[in-house]
Each structure stands twice: as C-alpha cells, then as structure tokens.
Amino acid sequence: MLVEDGINSPKVSSKSFGFSKKINYPSADRNKKPILDVLQKHFKKDIEGRVLEISSGTGQHASYFALHFPRLIFQPSEYDMSLFESIKAYANDTPTRNLKDPIRINIVEDWKTWNIGNDFDYVININMIHVAPFACSVGLFKNVSAIIKPEGLLITYGAYANNGILEPQSNRDFDNSIRARDPECGVRDIQDLKILAESYGINLIYAYDLPSNNKCLVWQKNRVSFYVLVGISKQLVI
C-alpha cells in the first residue's frame, strides 16, 4: 500500500531504469530513519527472531530495517501484488540477506489464510491505518494478537488524532482529503485504537512524536494469550 505523508497526490519516482525494478518513494526515504530510531529502542539485537511487515509498499522500509537488524528475519507482505517486484528487488539488494520475498496478505482475512506461522517476535505496520477502512484496523489487531509471541511488539506509524484532537491543520486537511476519496477511511484516534487493541489482548506502551506530524506507536501483546483468556472465560461460563 502506497501513501505519501500528508499529500493528496503522491509522486512516486520509479527506479526501473536498466535492470532495477525498485520503486523509490520519497516519503519512505524521509521517515525510515526516525522509525528505525524507535525500533532500535525496542527490538532486541542479541536474539534471532522473526519480523512481519504488513503493508510493505515498495519494500524500502523492510530493506532498510533488515540491514540494521541482521539477526532478525524480515517477512514483507503486501495486498497489492503489483509491488512485489519492487519488494523483491530491494530484498535482493539487501546485503545482510535477511529479507525474504513478499507474501500477499489481506488484513481482513484470518491469519491462517496467509500461509505463515504464529511465532513472530515483532510486527511492523506503516501508513496503513489511516488510508484503510476501520475493518482493516480490526483485522490488524485481531490477527497480530494471534501471530506474535506473548509480550511481542506491534509497531504502527502514521497520522493519528488523540482524544478527539487532530493537530496541526495539515493533518486535518490530510484527513479531509482521505475521507473525501473514501468515507470509510481517515485518520484514527489513538484512544479508539487502544480500546480495539485491548479487546484483543494488546496494549499501547509507548507513543513517539516523529517528524512531519506523524507518530510511532509501540503496542505489546499481553503475557497471557488473548485466546487462552477467551478459552478460560468460556470454561467459567460453562
């Protein structure tokens, strides 16, 4: 999924000259370092683990992050299969060789249809929540709660409102432009997302203000699985 931070009509420059099939997205180049700074605060470098990126876009973020976490295996994914060639090109040029080929994920479908395991340490989701229907946010938290380990982390990035307040004016204009294209989409409120996430056993533990009036949110799955708790509650009812 491609989206330019806060701009209605994004300009995507393709580096498809010669043999390269990479697509270069200017906003990804601008925000990858600030997002990496957050990941480096929370991702462990001394373990061998697995990272799933949901909605990888061009593959720029996954390649950049993989380079800085050589012991982690990164699994990119995308709904739009036209972006697969770009993701593969970035993977092939990642010298640490820890970025896999992309898989197709429809976030509103059950994770068992994705042909992946349920033992991820981390999940990354950049610039999806505000440009997708709320059902995609539901699918994100529901499925992530099933595929990450207890105490695993979900990192989300984008524009967010908080307690009904969306600042500054550029973000309000951005939100209006998104909703004009699709009324089911738009900038989400952190408090609404917290309620949704908590219903699936995931809690917001950090919120970072990043450049261009965006935020990076760090979510953590409870130590006890949401599905275990559901099973216990059903037993108690019986």
LINNORZI-V756347 format. One record per backbone hydrogen bond with DSSP energy under -1.0 kcal/mol. CO is the residue of the C=O (numbers start at 1). NH is the residue of the N-H. Records with the same first field share a line. If there is no record, write none. Layout:
BEGIN
CO: NH + NH
END
This chain:
BEGIN
4: 7
13: 24
17: 20
22: 15
24: 13
25: 29
26: 30
27: 31
28: 32
31: 35
32: 36
33: 37
34: 38
35: 39
36: 40
38: 41
39: 42 + 43
49: 73
50: 121 + 122
51: 75
52: 124
56: 59
59: 63
60: 64
61: 65
62: 66
63: 67
69: 72
73: 51
74: 100
75: 53
76: 103
77: 56
80: 83
81: 84
83: 87
84: 88
85: 89
86: 90
87: 91
88: 92
89: 93
91: 94
94: 97
98: 74
103: 78
106: 109
110: 113
111: 114
120: 149
121: 153
122: 52
123: 155
124: 54
125: 157
128: 131
130: 186
133: 136
134: 138
135: 139
136: 140
137: 141
138: 142
139: 143
140: 144
141: 145
143: 147
144: 148
147: 120
149: 152
152: 221
153: 123
154: 219
155: 125
156: 217
157: 127
158: 215
161: 190
162: 165
165: 162
168: 172
169: 173
170: 174
171: 175
172: 176
173: 177
174: 178
175: 179
176: 180
177: 181
178: 182
182: 185
188: 161
189: 193
190: 194
191: 195
192: 196
193: 197
194: 198
195: 199
197: 200 + 202
198: 201
201: 222
203: 220
206: 218
208: 216
211: 214
214: 210
215: 158
216: 208
217: 156
218: 205 + 206
219: 154
220: 203
225: 229
226: 230
227: 231
228: 232
229: 233
230: 234
231: 235
232: 236
233: 237
234: 238
END
